[in-house]
Amino acid sequence: MLSRALEKTIGEGRSYQSGNKTMKNTDYIIYMTTKHGRTWKWLKDKTGWKQIGPEGQTHHPTAEQVLNHLLPACANIKPITLKVVYKPHKERRSHTSWEGKKSQGD
């Protein structure tokens, strides 16, 4: 039941009002960097969540799996750096060309 609620809350691409902007889940890119400098990237598009690894491998996790990776970092259980970048979906370059080793400063 919890995973269905998480999927509904996180997975729908809901929009939020902030000032005069309407923001959606698809407008954010989440970067997670380990203490060894390896970076993973999570983003949401029309088909759902995508996880892109340091070597460019792509996975399609559920919303619950995304949270399972990110929450320990948020709670400082693991020495991981999280970075969330606002980048409207229409302004993004193709995420298939992303390479984790080169894009740590995105």
ABEGO torsion letter per residue (X at the ends): XAAAAAAAAAAAGBBBBBEABBBBAAABBBBBBBAAGBBBBBBBBAAEBBBBBAAGBBBBBBAAAAAAAAAAAAAGABBBBBBBBBBBAAABBBAAABBAAAAAAX
